[in-house]
Amino acid sequence: MRFQQLVKFLSRFLGNRFQQNFGMETKNLVKEGKAEVLYPPYVFYNPVQEFNRDLTIAVISQFAKEKLIPQTKSAIKKEGDKSPEAEDQIKSSEDEEVLIAGKCYDKGLRIFEGLAASGLRSVRFGLEIPGVKEIVANDFDKSAVEIIKKNIELNKMEHLIKASYGDAAMVMYQNREKENRFDVIDLDPYGSPHLFLDAAVQAVSDGGLLCITCTDAAVLCGNTPETCHSKYGSVSLRTKYCHEMALRIILRSVESHANRYSRYTEPLLSVSVDFYFRVFVRVYSGQGKVKRSLSKLSTVYHCVGCGSFKLQRMGLMIPTKGVGNYKYTAGNGPVVKESCDNCGFRYIVGGPVWAEEMHCPDFVQRVIDSVDEEKEQFNTAKRIVGMLSMIKEELHDIPFYYTMDGLCGVLHCEMLSFPALRSAFLNSGHRVSLSHCAKDSIKTDAPSSFVWDVMRAWTKEKPVKERHLQDNTPCKAILSKPCTEEVSFELHPNSNPESRVKGLTRWQANPEKNWGPKPRAKRQAEGKNNGGTTESKKTKKNLQIESSSNGEKDSRPCRHFKKGHCKLGDSCKFVH
């Protein structure tokens, strides 16, 4: 309301020019979180990604608490003063551990948003993330930068946020010196972030946080593996577990860029959400740890018949004499035969992918606790808690998963209940979990042979119809083999995961009608009319219609004139 009153007040003194150049934009005012920003038609904004922004704020806020608060204590302890005064100082610092959002801290975080558009994300960072020193909101569109400046003024964030006009990669390259590096870099491009990764891993501080979004899901999920290889350096496969494979391809790509500069990464959180992927990784320096990167990667062998998969490590770490000493060698292989042991079909090869943990479970739990305490801050708090709870339940050391419809689809059998399927693995001593990437997923440490033993046992209770048992099909090849292990579908006490028992919002319904990726924002042309819209080229038809509407006779008659039914006769125009 105060902003609308300001517009009316200024319009009295500046007249129509203010209304034309500025007042029209007030109609597109968006409120999200604590921020209120202008949103003109030529600046990109997607309301569906509010979950993305909420999650990012929750993660960076927790990162800020863990990074900044220990600095105060360690600075006091480094002095070596054990006097009562020093102890009181440490105690007082603990009492002042509550960092305040919107306040400028001299030793706080420096945050860089490379593609800010309207600046909504940066404004929310300033208003909602505690312990911030400076936020740089950058965009390569002059019109967008002008809107960012107005939004900074509108939210009174001039002391924290600075608008920047320039290429995001160049801005990061200019700040790659140690004293100029950013503590947090947020990249949320339209499509792939591959153009910015080289600059990002250099411009982030030691132990700093990279927040990266990828919306080119079709490329990462196997539709165009050659494009994926050109952008990310890995071959993507179109499989049931393609969304987790996409996350692991992104993590490998970031790691690869970091390794070139004697740096390595540690993932904090990796999520597949709606139509995009989002990863949060910390970047560290250390040549010794960089040598371990090869052993963190794997190639993927995927059976085109039954969908079974196996991973082959690209490198090995062999312990030698002394603590923490290793010999690094190439991986052993192949881990599969020429054809699949389960169905006899061929394998295709993808990767390399990140084969280590994609999340830090302890950090994920701390974010859950933080969001639980401040639920009123986020509109998507329920979904954040639900999804992170699922992620915490995942088997973090097991890459990829099967899906229930995928397994039943190969055998053309009836679907079995989720608790019964989980019980079959748990009763045999294997671990099992869901994956946040798919609703009916089964992530397990059991070998693929036991997975198909479970399905064979199920088809004995619910037989497959004869018409599906055709020669040279995975279905007949699998069911023609006997079970090698005993399978029990007796309900196990842990058959229902905790997140399901609590009824958490693990998967959200469609947020709005026709939701999904929005079209790329178009830059505003240099020549603008008073209304702020670009002058479009007028076609011949438009000119004729315009001239007829101005009273000039159009040479073309209407359709009724051709049939002889026009009442206007010779005075007939194209537009009546």
Disulfide bonds with the S-S distance in Angstrom:
none
